[in-house]
Each structure stands twice: as C-alpha cells, then as structure tokens.
Amino acid sequence: MGRDLKKTTLRADTLLVSVGLTPDRQLYETLVGKTPNLYLIGDARETRNIMGAIWDVYEVVRTL
C-alpha cells in the first residue's frame, strides 16, 4: 500500500460544527447569499454516520 499522504493546513477565520439527529438547515438558509464560501455538510445536509460527515468535509476541502 504505497499511499503518498501529505498534511495540508487550511486557515479559517470561523469553523462551525453542528451535530443532530435530523437535518436542520435553518442557519444555512439564513446565511446563504450573505456569507462567501458557505457549504452545507454533515448532518445538516443528510443524517448519516460520522464517516458520511467526514466524507462531506473531504469533498469540500478537496475542491478549494
């Protein structure tokens, strides 16, 4: 397994973490259009397990 892994640091002014059992998009819908670089991920997008949330973050960060 010859993976070439590399550590990358992403600077951010704000990070918001939200955990829940059902999707709650109220904060996202309030901020959309008012906040640049806003992404709907994790349980706010779709209730799943932790790997689903991690995958969402990976997909967003990969495209930055």
mmCIF file of the N, C-alpha and C atoms, coordinates in Angstrom:
data_MODEL
# 
_entry.id   MODEL 
# 
loop_
_atom_site.group_PDB 
_atom_site.id 
_atom_site.type_symbol 
_atom_site.label_atom_id 
_atom_site.label_alt_id 
_atom_site.label_comp_id 
_atom_site.label_asym_id 
_atom_site.label_entity_id 
_atom_site.label_seq_id 
_atom_site.pdbx_PDB_ins_code 
_atom_site.Cartn_x 
_atom_site.Cartn_y 
_atom_site.Cartn_z 
_atom_site.occupancy 
_atom_site.B_iso_or_equiv 
_atom_site.pdbx_formal_charge 
_atom_site.auth_seq_id 
_atom_site.auth_comp_id 
_atom_site.auth_asym_id 
_atom_site.auth_atom_id 
_atom_site.pdbx_PDB_model_num 
ATOM 1   N N  . MET A 1 1  ? 0.834   -1.183 0.000  1.00 0.00 ? 1  MET A N  1 
ATOM 2   C CA . MET A 1 1  ? 0.000   0.000  0.000  1.00 0.00 ? 1  MET A CA 1 
ATOM 3   C C  . MET A 1 1  ? 0.867   1.230  0.000  1.00 0.00 ? 1  MET A C  1 
ATOM 4   N N  . GLY A 1 2  ? 1.252   1.681  -1.140 1.00 0.00 ? 2  GLY A N  1 
ATOM 5   C CA . GLY A 1 2  ? 2.124   2.835  -1.241 1.00 0.00 ? 2  GLY A CA 1 
ATOM 6   C C  . GLY A 1 2  ? 1.358   4.124  -1.423 1.00 0.00 ? 2  GLY A C  1 
ATOM 7   N N  . ARG A 1 3  ? 0.710   4.596  -0.374 1.00 0.00 ? 3  ARG A N  1 
ATOM 8   C CA . ARG A 1 3  ? -0.015  5.864  -0.449 1.00 0.00 ? 3  ARG A CA 1 
ATOM 9   C C  . ARG A 1 3  ? 0.941   7.007  -0.187 1.00 0.00 ? 3  ARG A C  1 
ATOM 10  N N  . ASP A 1 4  ? 0.809   8.038  -0.979 1.00 0.00 ? 4  ASP A N  1 
ATOM 11  C CA . ASP A 1 4  ? 1.573   9.255  -0.747 1.00 0.00 ? 4  ASP A CA 1 
ATOM 12  C C  . ASP A 1 4  ? 0.664   10.237 -0.025 1.00 0.00 ? 4  ASP A C  1 
ATOM 13  N N  . LEU A 1 5  ? 0.698   10.223 1.289  1.00 0.00 ? 5  LEU A N  1 
ATOM 14  C CA . LEU A 1 5  ? -0.143  11.113 2.079  1.00 0.00 ? 5  LEU A CA 1 
ATOM 15  C C  . LEU A 1 5  ? 0.617   12.377 2.408  1.00 0.00 ? 5  LEU A C  1 
ATOM 16  N N  . LYS A 1 6  ? -0.087  13.480 2.378  1.00 0.00 ? 6  LYS A N  1 
ATOM 17  C CA . LYS A 1 6  ? 0.539   14.755 2.655  1.00 0.00 ? 6  LYS A CA 1 
ATOM 18  C C  . LYS A 1 6  ? -0.374  15.566 3.558  1.00 0.00 ? 6  LYS A C  1 
ATOM 19  N N  . LYS A 1 7  ? 0.191   16.188 4.573  1.00 0.00 ? 7  LYS A N  1 
ATOM 20  C CA . LYS A 1 7  ? -0.563  17.009 5.504  1.00 0.00 ? 7  LYS A CA 1 
ATOM 21  C C  . LYS A 1 7  ? -0.709  18.406 4.919  1.00 0.00 ? 7  LYS A C  1 
ATOM 22  N N  . THR A 1 8  ? -1.929  18.920 4.979  1.00 0.00 ? 8  THR A N  1 
ATOM 23  C CA . THR A 1 8  ? -2.216  20.258 4.495  1.00 0.00 ? 8  THR A CA 1 
ATOM 24  C C  . THR A 1 8  ? -2.962  21.026 5.574  1.00 0.00 ? 8  THR A C  1 
ATOM 25  N N  . THR A 1 9  ? -2.615  22.267 5.763  1.00 0.00 ? 9  THR A N  1 
ATOM 26  C CA . THR A 1 9  ? -3.288  23.111 6.737  1.00 0.00 ? 9  THR A CA 1 
ATOM 27  C C  . THR A 1 9  ? -4.139  24.126 5.995  1.00 0.00 ? 9  THR A C  1 
ATOM 28  N N  . LEU A 1 10 ? -5.378  24.248 6.423  1.00 0.00 ? 10 LEU A N  1 
ATOM 29  C CA . LEU A 1 10 ? -6.305  25.212 5.828  1.00 0.00 ? 10 LEU A CA 1 
ATOM 30  C C  . LEU A 1 10 ? -6.604  26.271 6.877  1.00 0.00 ? 10 LEU A C  1 
ATOM 31  N N  . ARG A 1 11 ? -6.260  27.514 6.584  1.00 0.00 ? 11 ARG A N  1 
ATOM 32  C CA . ARG A 1 11 ? -6.520  28.608 7.515  1.00 0.00 ? 11 ARG A CA 1 
ATOM 33  C C  . ARG A 1 11 ? -7.979  29.025 7.383  1.00 0.00 ? 11 ARG A C  1 
ATOM 34  N N  . ALA A 1 12 ? -8.618  29.267 8.503  1.00 0.00 ? 12 ALA A N  1 
ATOM 35  C CA . ALA A 1 12 ? -10.014 29.689 8.507  1.00 0.00 ? 12 ALA A CA 1 
ATOM 36  C C  . ALA A 1 12 ? -10.249 30.656 9.652  1.00 0.00 ? 12 ALA A C  1 
ATOM 37  N N  . ASP A 1 13 ? -11.105 31.618 9.431  1.00 0.00 ? 13 ASP A N  1 
ATOM 38  C CA . ASP A 1 13 ? -11.478 32.550 10.486 1.00 0.00 ? 13 ASP A CA 1 
ATOM 39  C C  . ASP A 1 13 ? -12.537 31.941 11.398 1.00 0.00 ? 13 ASP A C  1 
ATOM 40  N N  . THR A 1 14 ? -13.422 31.136 10.810 1.00 0.00 ? 14 THR A N  1 
ATOM 41  C CA . THR A 1 14 ? -14.527 30.579 11.566 1.00 0.00 ? 14 THR A CA 1 
ATOM 42  C C  . THR A 1 14 ? -14.792 29.148 11.132 1.00 0.00 ? 14 THR A C  1 
ATOM 43  N N  . LEU A 1 15 ? -15.074 28.301 12.096 1.00 0.00 ? 15 LEU A N  1 
ATOM 44  C CA . LEU A 1 15 ? -15.470 26.924 11.839 1.00 0.00 ? 15 LEU A CA 1 
ATOM 45  C C  . LEU A 1 15 ? -16.678 26.651 12.709 1.00 0.00 ? 15 LEU A C  1 
ATOM 46  N N  . LEU A 1 16 ? -17.757 26.181 12.097 1.00 0.00 ? 16 LEU A N  1 
ATOM 47  C CA . LEU A 1 16 ? -18.975 25.891 12.827 1.00 0.00 ? 16 LEU A CA 1 
ATOM 48  C C  . LEU A 1 16 ? -19.255 24.399 12.724 1.00 0.00 ? 16 LEU A C  1 
ATOM 49  N N  . VAL A 1 17 ? -19.403 23.749 13.857 1.00 0.00 ? 17 VAL A N  1 
ATOM 50  C CA . VAL A 1 17 ? -19.702 22.323 13.896 1.00 0.00 ? 17 VAL A CA 1 
ATOM 51  C C  . VAL A 1 17 ? -21.090 22.157 14.501 1.00 0.00 ? 17 VAL A C  1 
ATOM 52  N N  . SER A 1 18 ? -21.926 21.394 13.808 1.00 0.00 ? 18 SER A N  1 
ATOM 53  C CA . SER A 1 18 ? -23.277 21.153 14.280 1.00 0.00 ? 18 SER A CA 1 
ATOM 54  C C  . SER A 1 18 ? -23.571 19.668 14.182 1.00 0.00 ? 18 SER A C  1 
ATOM 55  N N  . VAL A 1 19 ? -24.144 19.111 15.250 1.00 0.00 ? 19 VAL A N  1 
ATOM 56  C CA . VAL A 1 19 ? -24.445 17.685 15.282 1.00 0.00 ? 19 VAL A CA 1 
ATOM 57  C C  . VAL A 1 19 ? -25.916 17.518 15.653 1.00 0.00 ? 19 VAL A C  1 
ATOM 58  N N  . GLY A 1 20 ? -26.608 16.653 14.930 1.00 0.00 ? 20 GLY A N  1 
ATOM 59  C CA . GLY A 1 20 ? -28.018 16.445 15.240 1.00 0.00 ? 20 GLY A CA 1 
ATOM 60  C C  . GLY A 1 20 ? -28.530 15.133 14.684 1.00 0.00 ? 20 GLY A C  1 
ATOM 61  N N  . LEU A 1 21 ? -29.783 14.828 14.988 1.00 0.00 ? 21 LEU A N  1 
ATOM 62  C CA . LEU A 1 21 ? -30.382 13.585 14.520 1.00 0.00 ? 21 LEU A CA 1 
ATOM 63  C C  . LEU A 1 21 ? -31.205 13.782 13.258 1.00 0.00 ? 21 LEU A C  1 
ATOM 64  N N  . THR A 1 22 ? -31.654 14.984 13.020 1.00 0.00 ? 22 THR A N  1 
ATOM 65  C CA . THR A 1 22 ? -32.398 15.288 11.794 1.00 0.00 ? 22 THR A CA 1 
ATOM 66  C C  . THR A 1 22 ? -31.785 16.530 11.167 1.00 0.00 ? 22 THR A C  1 
ATOM 67  N N  . PRO A 1 23 ? -31.802 16.599 9.836  1.00 0.00 ? 23 PRO A N  1 
ATOM 68  C CA . PRO A 1 23 ? -31.222 17.772 9.180  1.00 0.00 ? 23 PRO A CA 1 
ATOM 69  C C  . PRO A 1 23 ? -31.932 19.058 9.604  1.00 0.00 ? 23 PRO A C  1 
ATOM 70  N N  . ASP A 1 24 ? -31.158 20.072 9.950  1.00 0.00 ? 24 ASP A N  1 
ATOM 71  C CA . ASP A 1 24 ? -31.698 21.382 10.307 1.00 0.00 ? 24 ASP A CA 1 
ATOM 72  C C  . ASP A 1 24 ? -30.930 22.408 9.485  1.00 0.00 ? 24 ASP A C  1 
ATOM 73  N N  . ARG A 1 25 ? -31.558 22.912 8.468  1.00 0.00 ? 25 ARG A N  1 
ATOM 74  C CA . ARG A 1 25 ? -30.884 23.814 7.523  1.00 0.00 ? 25 ARG A CA 1 
ATOM 75  C C  . ARG A 1 25 ? -31.200 25.291 7.768  1.00 0.00 ? 25 ARG A C  1 
ATOM 76  N N  . GLN A 1 26 ? -31.811 25.602 8.906  1.00 0.00 ? 26 GLN A N  1 
ATOM 77  C CA . GLN A 1 26 ? -32.230 26.974 9.178  1.00 0.00 ? 26 GLN A CA 1 
ATOM 78  C C  . GLN A 1 26 ? -31.050 27.955 9.168  1.00 0.00 ? 26 GLN A C  1 
ATOM 79  N N  . LEU A 1 27 ? -29.970 27.647 9.856  1.00 0.00 ? 27 LEU A N  1 
ATOM 80  C CA . LEU A 1 27 ? -28.811 28.531 9.881  1.00 0.00 ? 27 LEU A CA 1 
ATOM 81  C C  . LEU A 1 27 ? -28.215 28.674 8.492  1.00 0.00 ? 27 LEU A C  1 
ATOM 82  N N  . TYR A 1 28 ? -28.090 27.570 7.775  1.00 0.00 ? 28 TYR A N  1 
ATOM 83  C CA . TYR A 1 28 ? -27.549 27.608 6.414  1.00 0.00 ? 28 TYR A CA 1 
ATOM 84  C C  . TYR A 1 28 ? -28.406 28.506 5.521  1.00 0.00 ? 28 TYR A C  1 
ATOM 85  N N  . GLU A 1 29 ? -29.718 28.318 5.571  1.00 0.00 ? 29 GLU A N  1 
ATOM 86  C CA . GLU A 1 29 ? -30.620 29.100 4.723  1.00 0.00 ? 29 GLU A CA 1 
ATOM 87  C C  . GLU A 1 29 ? -30.597 30.580 5.087  1.00 0.00 ? 29 GLU A C  1 
ATOM 88  N N  . THR A 1 30 ? -30.343 30.886 6.352  1.00 0.00 ? 30 THR A N  1 
ATOM 89  C CA . THR A 1 30 ? -30.225 32.281 6.790  1.00 0.00 ? 30 THR A CA 1 
ATOM 90  C C  . THR A 1 30 ? -28.954 32.920 6.241  1.00 0.00 ? 30 THR A C  1 
ATOM 91  N N  . LEU A 1 31 ? -27.865 32.154 6.185  1.00 0.00 ? 31 LEU A N  1 
ATOM 92  C CA . LEU A 1 31 ? -26.566 32.702 5.789  1.00 0.00 ? 31 LEU A CA 1 
ATOM 93  C C  . LEU A 1 31 ? -26.281 32.621 4.290  1.00 0.00 ? 31 LEU A C  1 
ATOM 94  N N  . VAL A 1 32 ? -26.972 31.747 3.568  1.00 0.00 ? 32 VAL A N  1 
ATOM 95  C CA . VAL A 1 32 ? -26.689 31.581 2.145  1.00 0.00 ? 32 VAL A CA 1 
ATOM 96  C C  . VAL A 1 32 ? -26.940 32.906 1.417  1.00 0.00 ? 32 VAL A C  1 
ATOM 97  N N  . GLY A 1 33 ? -25.989 33.291 0.598  1.00 0.00 ? 33 GLY A N  1 
ATOM 98  C CA . GLY A 1 33 ? -26.059 34.564 -0.117 1.00 0.00 ? 33 GLY A CA 1 
ATOM 99  C C  . GLY A 1 33 ? -25.474 35.726 0.666  1.00 0.00 ? 33 GLY A C  1 
ATOM 100 N N  . LYS A 1 34 ? -25.288 35.556 1.972  1.00 0.00 ? 34 LYS A N  1 
ATOM 101 C CA . LYS A 1 34 ? -24.736 36.613 2.818  1.00 0.00 ? 34 LYS A CA 1 
ATOM 102 C C  . LYS A 1 34 ? -23.300 36.315 3.236  1.00 0.00 ? 34 LYS A C  1 
ATOM 103 N N  . THR A 1 35 ? -22.906 35.058 3.124  1.00 0.00 ? 35 THR A N  1 
ATOM 104 C CA . THR A 1 35 ? -21.603 34.603 3.580  1.00 0.00 ? 35 THR A CA 1 
ATOM 105 C C  . THR A 1 35 ? -20.891 33.883 2.440  1.00 0.00 ? 35 THR A C  1 
ATOM 106 N N  . PRO A 1 36 ? -19.714 34.351 2.051  1.00 0.00 ? 36 PRO A N  1 
ATOM 107 C CA . PRO A 1 36 ? -18.990 33.646 0.986  1.00 0.00 ? 36 PRO A CA 1 
ATOM 108 C C  . PRO A 1 36 ? -18.452 32.301 1.479  1.00 0.00 ? 36 PRO A C  1 
ATOM 109 N N  . ASN A 1 37 ? -18.262 31.391 0.556  1.00 0.00 ? 37 ASN A N  1 
ATOM 110 C CA . ASN A 1 37 ? -17.675 30.081 0.858  1.00 0.00 ? 37 ASN A CA 1 
ATOM 111 C C  . ASN A 1 37 ? -18.436 29.357 1.956  1.00 0.00 ? 37 ASN A C  1 
ATOM 112 N N  . LEU A 1 38 ? -19.734 29.248 1.802  1.00 0.00 ? 38 LEU A N  1 
ATOM 113 C CA . LEU A 1 38 ? -20.598 28.571 2.755  1.00 0.00 ? 38 LEU A CA 1 
ATOM 114 C C  . LEU A 1 38 ? -20.974 27.216 2.174  1.00 0.00 ? 38 LEU A C  1 
ATOM 115 N N  . TYR A 1 39 ? -20.803 26.157 2.950  1.00 0.00 ? 39 TYR A N  1 
ATOM 116 C CA . TYR A 1 39 ? -21.055 24.802 2.470  1.00 0.00 ? 39 TYR A CA 1 
ATOM 117 C C  . TYR A 1 39 ? -21.981 24.076 3.433  1.00 0.00 ? 39 TYR A C  1 
ATOM 118 N N  . LEU A 1 40 ? -22.919 23.330 2.898  1.00 0.00 ? 40 LEU A N  1 
ATOM 119 C CA . LEU A 1 40 ? -23.832 22.518 3.688  1.00 0.00 ? 40 LEU A CA 1 
ATOM 120 C C  . LEU A 1 40 ? -23.278 21.100 3.715  1.00 0.00 ? 40 LEU A C  1 
ATOM 121 N N  . ILE A 1 41 ? -22.870 20.638 4.902  1.00 0.00 ? 41 ILE A N  1 
ATOM 122 C CA . ILE A 1 41 ? -22.224 19.330 5.022  1.00 0.00 ? 41 ILE A CA 1 
ATOM 123 C C  . ILE A 1 41 ? -22.749 18.596 6.251  1.00 0.00 ? 41 ILE A C  1 
ATOM 124 N N  . GLY A 1 42 ? -22.394 17.335 6.351  1.00 0.00 ? 42 GLY A N  1 
ATOM 125 C CA . GLY A 1 42 ? -22.688 16.540 7.542  1.00 0.00 ? 42 GLY A CA 1 
ATOM 126 C C  . GLY A 1 42 ? -24.167 16.359 7.785  1.00 0.00 ? 42 GLY A C  1 
ATOM 127 N N  . ASP A 1 43 ? -24.560 16.345 9.064  1.00 0.00 ? 43 ASP A N  1 
ATOM 128 C CA . ASP A 1 43 ? -25.944 16.105 9.436  1.00 0.00 ? 43 ASP A CA 1 
ATOM 129 C C  . ASP A 1 43 ? -26.886 17.209 8.979  1.00 0.00 ? 43 ASP A C  1 
ATOM 130 N N  . ALA A 1 44 ? -26.394 18.391 8.727  1.00 0.00 ? 44 ALA A N  1 
ATOM 131 C CA . ALA A 1 44 ? -27.258 19.453 8.210  1.00 0.00 ? 44 ALA A CA 1 
ATOM 132 C C  . ALA A 1 44 ? -27.705 19.128 6.782  1.00 0.00 ? 44 ALA A C  1 
ATOM 133 N N  . ARG A 1 45 ? -26.861 18.434 6.050  1.00 0.00 ? 45 ARG A N  1 
ATOM 134 C CA . ARG A 1 45 ? -27.202 18.040 4.677  1.00 0.00 ? 45 ARG A CA 1 
ATOM 135 C C  . ARG A 1 45 ? -28.036 16.774 4.673  1.00 0.00 ? 45 ARG A C  1 
ATOM 136 N N  . GLU A 1 46 ? -27.579 15.758 5.390  1.00 0.00 ? 46 GLU A N  1 
ATOM 137 C CA . GLU A 1 46 ? -28.261 14.467 5.442  1.00 0.00 ? 46 GLU A CA 1 
ATOM 138 C C  . GLU A 1 46 ? -27.779 13.718 6.684  1.00 0.00 ? 46 GLU A C  1 
ATOM 139 N N  . THR A 1 47 ? -28.709 13.228 7.477  1.00 0.00 ? 47 THR A N  1 
ATOM 140 C CA . THR A 1 47 ? -28.333 12.494 8.685  1.00 0.00 ? 47 THR A CA 1 
ATOM 141 C C  . THR A 1 47 ? -27.725 11.151 8.297  1.00 0.00 ? 47 THR A C  1 
ATOM 142 N N  . ARG A 1 48 ? -26.485 10.952 8.717  1.00 0.00 ? 48 ARG A N  1 
ATOM 143 C CA . ARG A 1 48 ? -25.755 9.710  8.436  1.00 0.00 ? 48 ARG A CA 1 
ATOM 144 C C  . ARG A 1 48 ? -24.813 9.446  9.595  1.00 0.00 ? 48 ARG A C  1 
ATOM 145 N N  . ASN A 1 49 ? -23.846 8.587  9.381  1.00 0.00 ? 49 ASN A N  1 
ATOM 146 C CA . ASN A 1 49 ? -22.861 8.322  10.420 1.00 0.00 ? 49 ASN A CA 1 
ATOM 147 C C  . ASN A 1 49 ? -21.678 9.278  10.277 1.00 0.00 ? 49 ASN A C  1 
ATOM 148 N N  . ILE A 1 50 ? -20.723 9.183  11.177 1.00 0.00 ? 50 ILE A N  1 
ATOM 149 C CA . ILE A 1 50 ? -19.577 10.103 11.178 1.00 0.00 ? 50 ILE A CA 1 
ATOM 150 C C  . ILE A 1 50 ? -18.766 10.026 9.896  1.00 0.00 ? 50 ILE A C  1 
ATOM 151 N N  . MET A 1 51 ? -18.687 8.857  9.296  1.00 0.00 ? 51 MET A N  1 
ATOM 152 C CA . MET A 1 51 ? -17.927 8.739  8.045  1.00 0.00 ? 51 MET A CA 1 
ATOM 153 C C  . MET A 1 51 ? -18.572 9.556  6.932  1.00 0.00 ? 51 MET A C  1 
ATOM 154 N N  . GLY A 1 52 ? -19.888 9.654  6.927  1.00 0.00 ? 52 GLY A N  1 
ATOM 155 C CA . GLY A 1 52 ? -20.570 10.495 5.934  1.00 0.00 ? 52 GLY A CA 1 
ATOM 156 C C  . GLY A 1 52 ? -20.203 11.960 6.101  1.00 0.00 ? 52 GLY A C  1 
ATOM 157 N N  . ALA A 1 53 ? -20.144 12.412 7.342  1.00 0.00 ? 53 ALA A N  1 
ATOM 158 C CA . ALA A 1 53 ? -19.755 13.803 7.609  1.00 0.00 ? 53 ALA A CA 1 
ATOM 159 C C  . ALA A 1 53 ? -18.308 14.052 7.209  1.00 0.00 ? 53 ALA A C  1 
ATOM 160 N N  . ILE A 1 54 ? -17.432 13.105 7.540  1.00 0.00 ? 54 ILE A N  1 
ATOM 161 C CA . ILE A 1 54 ? -16.020 13.247 7.171  1.00 0.00 ? 54 ILE A CA 1 
ATOM 162 C C  . ILE A 1 54 ? -15.876 13.271 5.654  1.00 0.00 ? 54 ILE A C  1 
ATOM 163 N N  . TRP A 1 55 ? -16.617 12.445 4.974  1.00 0.00 ? 55 TRP A N  1 
ATOM 164 C CA . TRP A 1 55 ? -16.549 12.418 3.503  1.00 0.00 ? 55 TRP A CA 1 
ATOM 165 C C  . TRP A 1 55 ? -17.017 13.752 2.924  1.00 0.00 ? 55 TRP A C  1 
ATOM 166 N N  . ASP A 1 56 ? -18.097 14.332 3.478  1.00 0.00 ? 56 ASP A N  1 
ATOM 167 C CA . ASP A 1 56 ? -18.565 15.642 3.019  1.00 0.00 ? 56 ASP A CA 1 
ATOM 168 C C  . ASP A 1 56 ? -17.462 16.689 3.145  1.00 0.00 ? 56 ASP A C  1 
ATOM 169 N N  . VAL A 1 57 ? -16.802 16.721 4.302  1.00 0.00 ? 57 VAL A N  1 
ATOM 170 C CA . VAL A 1 57 ? -15.713 17.683 4.524  1.00 0.00 ? 57 VAL A CA 1 
ATOM 171 C C  . VAL A 1 57 ? -14.586 17.447 3.525  1.00 0.00 ? 57 VAL A C  1 
ATOM 172 N N  . TYR A 1 58 ? -14.229 16.206 3.330  1.00 0.00 ? 58 TYR A N  1 
ATOM 173 C CA . TYR A 1 58 ? -13.162 15.867 2.372  1.00 0.00 ? 58 TYR A CA 1 
ATOM 174 C C  . TYR A 1 58 ? -13.516 16.398 0.978  1.00 0.00 ? 58 TYR A C  1 
ATOM 175 N N  . GLU A 1 59 ? -14.731 16.170 0.530  1.00 0.00 ? 59 GLU A N  1 
ATOM 176 C CA . GLU A 1 59 ? -15.125 16.611 -0.805 1.00 0.00 ? 59 GLU A CA 1 
ATOM 177 C C  . GLU A 1 59 ? -15.072 18.135 -0.943 1.00 0.00 ? 59 GLU A C  1 
ATOM 178 N N  . VAL A 1 60 ? -15.488 18.861 0.090  1.00 0.00 ? 60 VAL A N  1 
ATOM 179 C CA . VAL A 1 60 ? -15.432 20.328 0.033  1.00 0.00 ? 60 VAL A CA 1 
ATOM 180 C C  . VAL A 1 60 ? -13.992 20.812 0.014  1.00 0.00 ? 60 VAL A C  1 
ATOM 181 N N  . VAL A 1 61 ? -13.172 20.317 0.935  1.00 0.00 ? 61 VAL A N  1 
ATOM 182 C CA . VAL A 1 61 ? -11.797 20.784 1.054  1.00 0.00 ? 61 VAL A CA 1 
ATOM 183 C C  . VAL A 1 61 ? -10.991 20.419 -0.185 1.00 0.00 ? 61 VAL A C  1 
ATOM 184 N N  . ARG A 1 62 ? -11.268 19.296 -0.770 1.00 0.00 ? 62 ARG A N  1 
ATOM 185 C CA . ARG A 1 62 ? -10.555 18.846 -1.966 1.00 0.00 ? 62 ARG A CA 1 
ATOM 186 C C  . ARG A 1 62 ? -10.730 19.820 -3.136 1.00 0.00 ? 62 ARG A C  1 
ATOM 187 N N  . THR A 1 63 ? -11.859 20.513 -3.185 1.00 0.00 ? 63 THR A N  1 
ATOM 188 C CA . THR A 1 63 ? -12.124 21.420 -4.303 1.00 0.00 ? 63 THR A CA 1 
ATOM 189 C C  . THR A 1 63 ? -11.675 22.852 -4.039 1.00 0.00 ? 63 THR A C  1 
ATOM 190 N N  . LEU A 1 64 ? -11.200 23.139 -2.824 1.00 0.00 ? 64 LEU A N  1 
ATOM 191 C CA . LEU A 1 64 ? -10.764 24.519 -2.511 1.00 0.00 ? 64 LEU A CA 1 
ATOM 192 C C  . LEU A 1 64 ? -9.416  24.834 -3.112 1.00 0.00 ? 64 LEU A C  1 
# 
